[in-house]
Amino acid sequence: MLERKVVDKGSDPLLPSNCEPVVSPSMFREIMNDIPIRLSRIKFREEAKRLLFKYAEAARRLIESRSASPDSRKVVKWNVEDTFSWLRKDHSASKEDYMDRLEHLRRQCGPHVSAAAKDSVEGICSKIYHISLEYVKRIREKHLAILKENNIPEEVEAPEVEPRLVYCYPVRLAVPAPPVPSVEMHVENSVVCIRYKGEMVKVSRNYFSKLWLLYRYSCIDDSAFERFLPRVWCLLRRYQMMFGVGLYEGTGLQGSLPVHVFEALHRLFGVSFECFASPLNCYFRQYCSAFPDTDGYFGSRGPCLDFSPLSGSFEANPPFCEELMDAMVSHFEKLLESSPEPLSFIVFIPEWREPPTPALTRMEQSRFKRHQLVLPAFEHEYRSGSQHVCKKEEMHYKAVHNTAVLFLQNEPGFAKWGPTPERLQELGAACRQSGRSHSSSGS
């Protein structure tokens, strides 16, 4: 979904509808990684043995059921039979022996199995994209019907804007908001439940209070708070649809830095804005988020790639999507190149080296890079993407990979917020602290 929205030129804020190419490279890679079966983490010897057998059986079935070259069929069948023969003979093999054998089988059969499945996987990706197109069409028709019913023009003429330096304000809708239906709310212990037409969304009381404050600061068309609850329902439902309806599903997209790290960034480098956040996980009142139509009422400045600041100190912790991170680097370098004002971006991304991500490589080679800090795996934490509903003991989790922290600054930004040794030492100490020892209620 994230990769699609980087290239999408369609009108829907969530579903892709105008993408080139039609086949999503990210979705294609994800499916191909699970060909012929999805591999899971193995703890015990018997699990490794079963996984090896399942992989061999799945590879044989796939190569027999797809159009493949005679050479490919021969290679896969020979390796599968060799694996079955080894499984029948060797009863003293260890877990490591089975995993080594599985890796050997993947190297031998993987390219042939992938080539045989390629057309089918592309067909799946194309079908999903066209389903998305159909849903976008239906949503658009419903949207226009609501506007017509309430005598709201479909489009308004954009006012002329003079190029001048102004403060950054939340996103405002160009057309008036239509009347919203009423929703029901009740509280269960520490959870606020909001229901509309039998569909219920939940948020903790602390985060409900946070949304109330953000709405109070940012919304200009609802001083009596009559539309607050319906807009909270829409906000929560939108993110639920993006993540998936399973418990904590997809919430890795919403992982954020711990509060004490944000405090250090603000104190040491003047950071007051998050480039990738949401009303649910933001620390600052100023932030960019994916959905301006639902999030603007709660302070969002719109998507990061559409945001063009001239000055300021910004934190960027993007979702770990390679295409999005690469587009982010292009956007930041363009802004740093063009602005004469102090401008700084402190970027947190995974230090993936095998292979290295294009975004990391480009930032390491950028002329705007002033310093690079590496936070070792398991020695720093992230704040859960489900922080608005999870238990306190589940609020923080250890990072399982190194995190690279890169300082991208133009000359005035470097002069104002440069990463001096003293500042870096304090930031590193803050990142090593555990969030469990810090009490934080709503941020």
Backbone torsions as a table, in degrees:
resi	resn	phi	psi	omega
1	MET	NA	-43.9	-178.9
2	LEU	-64.9	-43.5	179.1
3	GLU	-62.1	-39.8	179.3
4	ARG	-63.2	-41.8	-176.3
5	LYS	-71.3	-19.4	175.7
6	VAL	-65.8	-37.8	-176.3
7	VAL	-103.9	-7.9	-174.3
8	ASP	-70.1	134.4	176.1
9	LYS	-113.5	14.4	-178.9
10	GLY	-78.8	178.6	-173.4
11	SER	-92.9	-19.2	-175.0
12	ASP	-81.1	134.7	-178.0
13	PRO	-71.3	-19.7	-176.8
14	LEU	-111.6	-51.6	-172.5
15	LEU	-91.0	133.5	177.6
16	PRO	-70.8	142.5	-178.1
17	SER	-145.7	-4.7	-179.9
18	ASN	-149.3	75.9	-172.7
19	CYS	-120.6	144.8	169.9
20	GLU	-130.1	125.4	-1.4
21	PRO	-76.6	164.4	179.7
22	VAL	-64.6	-40.1	179.1
23	VAL	-79.4	121.2	-180.0
24	SER	-71.7	118.7	177.7
25	PRO	-59.5	-37.0	-179.0
26	SER	-67.5	-46.2	178.1
27	MET	-63.9	-40.5	179.2
28	PHE	-59.3	-45.3	179.3
29	ARG	-63.0	-42.9	-177.9
30	GLU	-61.1	-43.9	-179.0
31	ILE	-69.7	-42.8	-178.4
32	MET	-63.8	-30.4	177.7
33	ASN	-64.6	-22.2	-179.3
34	ASP	-100.3	15.4	177.6
35	ILE	-96.5	129.1	0.6
36	PRO	-84.4	-16.9	175.6
37	ILE	-141.5	160.5	175.2
38	ARG	-78.4	128.8	179.1
39	LEU	-89.8	137.4	-178.6
40	SER	-114.9	166.1	177.0
41	ARG	-70.9	137.0	-174.6
42	ILE	-111.7	132.6	177.8
43	LYS	-109.8	-32.4	-170.7
44	PHE	-123.1	160.4	-177.2
45	ARG	-60.1	-45.4	-177.3
46	GLU	-65.2	-34.7	176.5
47	GLU	-63.7	-41.9	179.4
48	ALA	-63.7	-39.7	179.2
49	LYS	-64.2	-45.1	179.6
50	ARG	-64.0	-39.8	-179.0
51	LEU	-65.2	-40.6	177.5
52	LEU	-61.6	-44.0	179.4
53	PHE	-63.5	-45.4	-178.8
54	LYS	-63.2	-40.2	-179.8
55	TYR	-63.8	-45.9	-179.2
56	ALA	-62.3	-44.5	-179.6
57	GLU	-64.4	-42.3	-179.7
58	ALA	-66.8	-38.8	178.3
59	ALA	-63.3	-41.3	179.7
60	ARG	-66.0	-44.2	-179.8
61	ARG	-63.1	-41.4	-177.0
62	LEU	-66.8	-44.8	-176.8
63	ILE	-68.2	-26.8	178.7
64	GLU	-80.4	-25.8	-175.2
65	SER	-96.4	-6.0	179.7
66	ARG	-115.3	160.4	175.7
67	SER	-77.3	113.5	-179.7
68	ALA	-134.5	158.5	-179.6
69	SER	-69.3	154.1	177.7
70	PRO	-55.9	-38.3	-180.0
71	ASP	-64.7	-41.1	179.0
72	SER	-63.8	-45.1	178.1
73	ARG	-59.1	-42.1	-177.8
74	LYS	-64.1	-45.7	-178.2
75	VAL	-63.5	-47.0	-177.3
76	VAL	-65.6	-47.1	-177.9
77	LYS	-63.1	-40.1	-179.7
78	TRP	-64.1	-44.9	-179.0
79	ASN	-68.0	-35.8	178.1
80	VAL	-66.6	-45.8	179.0
81	GLU	-63.4	-38.1	177.3
82	ASP	-63.1	-39.0	178.5
83	THR	-66.1	-45.5	178.9
84	PHE	-61.4	-40.0	178.6
85	SER	-62.3	-42.5	179.0
86	TRP	-65.0	-40.1	179.1
87	LEU	-63.7	-36.4	-179.4
88	ARG	-71.6	-32.1	-173.5
89	LYS	-87.8	-43.3	-169.2
90	ASP	-94.4	104.6	-179.4
91	HIS	-101.1	-1.1	-178.1
92	SER	-108.4	10.5	-176.8
93	ALA	-67.4	145.9	178.2
94	SER	-90.6	173.8	176.0
95	LYS	-57.5	-42.2	-179.5
96	GLU	-63.8	-36.8	178.0
97	ASP	-62.5	-44.3	179.6
98	TYR	-64.4	-40.6	-179.0
99	MET	-68.9	-36.9	175.8
100	ASP	-63.7	-41.3	179.5
101	ARG	-65.4	-38.6	177.8
102	LEU	-63.9	-42.8	179.2
103	GLU	-63.5	-39.5	177.1
104	HIS	-63.0	-42.9	179.9
105	LEU	-64.6	-38.9	178.4
106	ARG	-64.6	-41.3	179.7
107	ARG	-64.7	-38.5	-176.7
108	GLN	-77.1	-42.0	-172.8
109	CYS	-97.7	-26.2	-172.7
110	GLY	-50.9	-52.9	-178.9
111	PRO	-60.0	-37.9	-178.8
112	HIS	-72.1	-41.1	178.8
113	VAL	-66.0	-41.7	179.7
114	SER	-63.9	-41.6	179.1
115	ALA	-62.9	-37.5	-179.9
116	ALA	-69.8	-30.5	-176.3
117	ALA	-91.9	-9.0	-170.9
118	LYS	-54.9	-50.0	-177.0
119	ASP	-63.3	-40.0	-180.0
120	SER	-65.2	-41.6	-179.5
121	VAL	-66.5	-41.1	176.3
122	GLU	-61.4	-36.9	177.0
123	GLY	-64.4	-39.6	177.7
124	ILE	-62.9	-46.7	-179.4
125	CYS	-61.9	-42.2	179.7
126	SER	-65.1	-40.5	-179.9
127	LYS	-63.9	-42.9	179.4
128	ILE	-63.3	-39.7	178.8
129	TYR	-63.0	-42.0	-178.8
130	HIS	-72.1	-28.4	171.5
131	ILE	-64.3	-42.2	177.1
132	SER	-60.4	-41.8	177.7
133	LEU	-57.3	-44.2	-178.2
134	GLU	-64.8	-41.6	179.1
135	TYR	-66.7	-39.1	177.8
136	VAL	-61.8	-39.5	178.7
137	LYS	-62.1	-44.6	179.6
138	ARG	-65.0	-42.2	179.9
139	ILE	-63.3	-41.7	179.9
140	ARG	-62.9	-42.4	178.7
141	GLU	-62.6	-41.5	177.9
142	LYS	-65.7	-40.3	178.7
143	HIS	-59.6	-47.8	-179.2
144	LEU	-66.1	-35.3	178.7
145	ALA	-64.8	-39.7	179.1
146	ILE	-65.9	-42.2	178.3
147	LEU	-62.1	-44.4	-179.2
148	LYS	-64.3	-40.7	-179.5
149	GLU	-61.4	-30.7	-177.7
150	ASN	-105.2	15.5	177.4
151	ASN	55.1	40.7	177.6
152	ILE	-104.8	127.7	-179.0
153	PRO	-62.6	145.2	-178.8
154	GLU	-66.5	-38.9	-179.6
155	GLU	-134.8	151.1	175.2
156	VAL	-122.9	150.9	-179.8
157	GLU	-75.2	127.2	-178.5
158	ALA	-69.4	132.4	179.0
159	PRO	-70.2	153.5	176.7
160	GLU	-71.4	134.7	-177.4
161	VAL	-116.5	124.6	176.7
162	GLU	-82.4	136.8	178.8
163	PRO	-70.8	105.5	178.5
164	ARG	-152.5	160.5	-177.8
165	LEU	-78.3	122.6	-179.2
166	VAL	-133.6	164.0	174.4
167	TYR	-70.5	158.0	-178.6
168	CYS	-90.1	122.3	-178.7
169	TYR	-114.9	159.7	175.6
170	PRO	-61.6	159.2	178.6
171	VAL	-64.0	136.9	174.0
172	ARG	-116.3	140.9	176.8
173	LEU	-73.2	141.3	-177.5
174	ALA	-73.4	-27.5	179.8
175	VAL	-111.7	153.0	178.4
176	PRO	-60.9	147.2	178.7
177	ALA	-76.8	132.4	177.4
178	PRO	-70.0	163.8	176.3
179	PRO	-56.8	144.9	-179.3
180	VAL	-110.0	146.7	179.1
181	PRO	-72.2	160.9	178.5
182	SER	-79.0	150.4	176.7
183	VAL	-127.0	162.3	-179.8
184	GLU	-104.5	145.9	178.5
185	MET	-135.3	139.0	169.9
186	HIS	-146.8	163.5	-175.9
187	VAL	-115.4	129.8	174.8
188	GLU	-116.8	103.8	-176.6
189	ASN	56.5	-110.6	-177.4
190	SER	-104.6	16.1	-176.1
191	VAL	-119.1	132.8	175.1
192	VAL	-94.9	126.9	-178.9
193	CYS	-112.0	127.5	-179.1
194	ILE	-121.3	125.7	-173.0
195	ARG	-121.0	137.0	173.7
196	TYR	-139.2	120.8	-179.8
197	LYS	50.4	44.4	176.0
198	GLY	82.2	-7.5	179.4
199	GLU	-101.1	124.1	-173.4
200	MET	-114.2	138.4	172.6
201	VAL	-120.2	154.7	-174.8
202	LYS	-129.7	151.0	175.4
203	VAL	-153.9	145.7	-179.5
204	SER	-66.9	157.2	-177.6
205	ARG	-62.5	-37.5	179.0
206	ASN	-61.5	-43.6	-178.3
207	TYR	-76.4	-27.0	172.4
208	PHE	-63.7	-41.8	176.8
209	SER	-64.6	-38.0	177.3
210	LYS	-62.1	-44.6	178.1
211	LEU	-61.8	-37.6	178.4
212	TRP	-61.3	-44.1	180.0
213	LEU	-66.6	-44.3	178.7
214	LEU	-60.9	-40.5	179.1
215	TYR	-64.6	-42.0	179.9
216	ARG	-62.9	-40.1	-179.5
217	TYR	-71.9	-32.7	-163.6
218	SER	-110.5	-30.4	-173.1
219	CYS	-82.3	135.2	-177.3
220	ILE	-116.2	-3.4	-175.9
221	ASP	-113.4	15.0	-175.7
222	ASP	-149.8	63.3	-176.6
223	SER	-64.7	-25.0	-179.8
224	ALA	-89.4	0.3	178.8
225	PHE	61.6	28.5	-179.7
226	GLU	-74.0	-23.9	-178.1
227	ARG	-104.9	5.5	-174.8
228	PHE	-61.6	-52.8	-176.2
229	LEU	-62.8	-46.6	176.6
230	PRO	-59.2	-36.0	-179.7
231	ARG	-72.7	-32.4	173.6
232	VAL	-65.5	-42.1	178.2
233	TRP	-59.7	-46.2	-179.8
234	CYS	-62.0	-41.5	179.2
235	LEU	-61.2	-51.1	-177.9
236	LEU	-65.7	-38.7	-179.5
237	ARG	-67.2	-38.2	179.1
238	ARG	-61.3	-47.4	-179.0
239	TYR	-70.3	-31.9	175.3
240	GLN	-62.8	-40.3	178.6
241	MET	-67.8	-35.8	179.8
242	MET	-68.9	-42.4	-177.6
243	PHE	-74.9	-41.7	-167.5
244	GLY	117.0	155.5	-173.0
245	VAL	-86.7	-8.4	178.2
246	GLY	-68.7	154.8	-179.4
247	LEU	-60.3	120.1	178.9
248	TYR	63.4	11.0	-179.9
249	GLU	-65.4	132.8	174.1
250	GLY	72.0	3.2	-175.1
251	THR	-74.7	-6.2	172.4
252	GLY	-60.0	-24.9	177.1
253	LEU	-65.2	-21.5	-174.2
254	GLN	-106.9	7.6	178.5
255	GLY	-59.4	140.7	-177.4
256	SER	-135.8	173.0	177.9
257	LEU	-74.8	151.2	175.9
258	PRO	-64.7	158.5	-177.0
259	VAL	-58.4	-42.9	-176.1
260	HIS	-67.6	-23.6	175.0
261	VAL	-73.8	-41.3	175.1
262	PHE	-60.8	-40.3	178.7
263	GLU	-60.7	-41.4	178.7
264	ALA	-66.9	-41.9	178.6
265	LEU	-61.4	-39.9	179.5
266	HIS	-68.8	-44.0	-176.9
267	ARG	-69.9	-40.3	-172.2
268	LEU	-90.1	-35.0	-172.0
269	PHE	-125.0	9.7	176.3
270	GLY	67.8	19.4	-178.9
271	VAL	-66.5	131.9	179.1
272	SER	-140.5	16.1	-173.3
273	PHE	-151.8	137.6	176.2
274	GLU	-107.5	129.9	-177.4
275	CYS	-82.4	-22.4	179.4
276	PHE	-136.5	101.8	-177.5
277	ALA	-154.0	-164.8	175.6
278	SER	-157.2	167.9	175.7
279	PRO	-59.8	-21.4	-176.9
280	LEU	-82.9	-36.7	-173.8
281	ASN	-114.3	4.8	-176.7
282	CYS	-70.4	149.5	172.7
283	TYR	-100.0	-45.3	177.9
284	PHE	-87.9	158.7	176.1
285	ARG	-73.1	-20.5	178.8
286	GLN	-102.3	125.9	-178.5
287	TYR	-163.4	159.1	169.8
288	CYS	-100.9	149.9	178.7
289	SER	-148.5	172.6	-171.9
290	ALA	-74.6	-27.6	-167.3
291	PHE	-125.5	91.2	-178.8
292	PRO	-64.6	-28.2	-175.8
293	ASP	-69.8	-35.3	178.1
294	THR	-96.9	-30.3	-172.3
295	ASP	-90.6	-19.9	-176.6
296	GLY	-59.6	-34.0	178.1
297	TYR	-64.4	-19.1	-176.3
298	PHE	-111.7	18.5	171.2
299	GLY	106.3	-2.1	-177.9
300	SER	-65.6	142.2	174.6
301	ARG	-97.4	12.5	178.9
302	GLY	93.3	-178.9	-179.2
303	PRO	-63.3	144.7	-177.3
304	CYS	-59.4	-39.9	-176.0
305	LEU	-71.2	-12.2	175.4
306	ASP	-102.1	3.2	-174.1
307	PHE	-102.3	127.1	-174.1
308	SER	-128.5	77.7	179.0
309	PRO	-75.2	151.1	176.2
310	LEU	-95.7	-28.7	-179.3
311	SER	-150.7	162.4	178.5
312	GLY	129.7	168.9	178.9
313	SER	-116.5	123.1	-168.5
314	PHE	-125.2	145.4	171.7
315	GLU	-104.6	136.9	179.6
316	ALA	-131.7	114.4	176.1
317	ASN	-126.8	79.0	-171.4
318	PRO	-72.3	155.7	167.9
319	PRO	-55.4	145.9	-171.0
320	PHE	-81.7	63.9	175.1
321	CYS	-112.0	122.8	-172.4
322	GLU	-59.8	-42.3	-178.3
323	GLU	-65.6	-40.3	179.3
324	LEU	-67.3	-42.8	179.8
325	MET	-63.7	-38.1	179.3
326	ASP	-66.6	-42.4	177.3
327	ALA	-64.4	-35.4	177.5
328	MET	-60.8	-44.3	-179.5
329	VAL	-61.9	-44.4	178.5
330	SER	-59.7	-42.4	-178.7
331	HIS	-65.7	-46.6	-178.7
332	PHE	-63.8	-42.1	-178.8
333	GLU	-65.5	-36.2	177.1
334	LYS	-64.1	-42.4	179.3
335	LEU	-66.2	-43.7	-179.7
336	LEU	-65.6	-33.6	179.9
337	GLU	-68.1	-36.0	-170.0
338	SER	-95.7	-17.3	-173.1
339	SER	-93.2	130.4	173.8
340	PRO	-87.0	-7.1	-178.4
341	GLU	-88.3	162.4	176.6
342	PRO	-61.5	122.6	-176.8
343	LEU	-140.4	131.6	-175.1
344	SER	-144.1	136.0	174.5
345	PHE	-126.3	123.1	174.8
346	ILE	-105.6	112.6	-168.5
347	VAL	-108.0	131.2	176.2
348	PHE	-112.5	114.5	176.4
349	ILE	-139.8	160.5	178.5
350	PRO	-64.8	142.4	175.9
351	GLU	-89.3	71.2	178.3
352	TRP	-82.3	124.0	-175.8
353	ARG	-116.6	-13.7	-174.9
354	GLU	-125.9	84.5	-7.4
355	PRO	-84.1	163.9	177.5
356	PRO	-68.8	144.0	178.6
357	THR	-76.0	145.5	178.1
358	PRO	-56.0	-37.4	-178.4
359	ALA	-62.5	-44.9	-179.8
360	LEU	-65.0	-44.6	179.9
361	THR	-61.2	-43.8	-178.5
362	ARG	-65.7	-40.8	179.8
363	MET	-68.5	-36.5	178.2
364	GLU	-65.2	-27.6	-179.4
365	GLN	-98.1	-2.1	-175.4
366	SER	-69.6	143.5	176.9
367	ARG	-72.5	-12.5	178.6
368	PHE	-90.7	-5.1	-180.0
369	LYS	-72.4	122.1	-179.7
370	ARG	-101.3	-27.2	178.4
371	HIS	-166.8	157.0	176.1
372	GLN	-134.2	128.4	-179.4
373	LEU	-117.6	137.8	178.5
374	VAL	-114.0	123.7	176.2
375	LEU	-98.0	116.1	-175.6
376	PRO	-65.4	148.9	176.7
377	ALA	-57.0	143.9	177.4
378	PHE	67.3	4.0	176.8
379	GLU	-113.1	9.0	173.8
380	HIS	-149.3	167.8	-171.6
381	GLU	-128.7	161.6	167.9
382	TYR	-121.3	157.3	177.0
383	ARG	-93.3	134.4	-170.8
384	SER	-59.0	141.9	174.7
385	GLY	-69.4	-14.4	176.4
386	SER	-102.4	26.9	-174.8
387	GLN	-59.9	-23.8	-178.0
388	HIS	-79.3	-7.6	178.9
389	VAL	-134.4	-14.0	-172.1
390	CYS	-81.4	168.6	177.2
391	LYS	-76.1	159.0	-177.3
392	LYS	-59.5	-39.0	-177.9
393	GLU	-70.7	-12.8	178.3
394	GLU	-102.8	7.8	-172.5
395	MET	-67.9	-35.0	-177.1
396	HIS	-121.3	149.2	176.7
397	TYR	-142.3	148.5	179.7
398	LYS	-71.1	138.3	175.1
399	ALA	-71.5	132.6	-178.0
400	VAL	-93.0	3.2	179.1
401	HIS	-137.5	159.7	171.8
402	ASN	-63.3	146.8	174.1
403	THR	-116.2	129.0	176.1
404	ALA	-93.8	129.9	176.8
405	VAL	-112.4	115.0	-175.8
406	LEU	-116.3	135.5	179.7
407	PHE	-102.3	109.2	177.0
408	LEU	-106.1	116.9	-174.7
409	GLN	-144.5	142.0	169.6
410	ASN	-79.9	178.6	-174.8
411	GLU	-60.2	-49.0	177.5
412	PRO	-62.4	-36.2	178.1
413	GLY	-66.2	-38.6	178.0
414	PHE	-65.7	-38.9	179.1
415	ALA	-66.1	-32.8	-175.8
416	LYS	-89.5	-40.0	-173.8
417	TRP	-127.6	32.5	-175.5
418	GLY	-58.8	145.0	179.3
419	PRO	-78.4	80.8	178.5
420	THR	-72.4	159.3	179.2
421	PRO	-55.5	-38.4	-179.2
422	GLU	-66.4	-44.2	179.1
423	ARG	-64.8	-41.3	179.9
424	LEU	-64.6	-37.9	179.0
425	GLN	-63.7	-43.1	178.7
426	GLU	-66.2	-40.8	179.2
427	LEU	-64.7	-43.7	178.3
428	GLY	-60.1	-40.2	178.4
429	ALA	-64.7	-39.3	178.8
430	ALA	-65.3	-39.6	-179.2
431	CYS	-67.3	-29.1	-179.3
432	ARG	-79.9	-14.9	179.6
433	GLN	-70.8	153.0	178.9
434	SER	-92.8	135.2	178.0
435	GLY	-67.8	-19.8	-179.5
436	ARG	-65.8	-23.9	-178.8
437	SER	-90.1	-2.0	179.4
438	HIS	-110.6	127.8	176.9
439	SER	-83.9	124.4	178.4
440	SER	-142.6	126.4	-173.3
441	SER	-94.5	-61.5	-169.5
442	GLY	-113.1	-14.1	-173.3
443	SER	-75.3	NA	NA
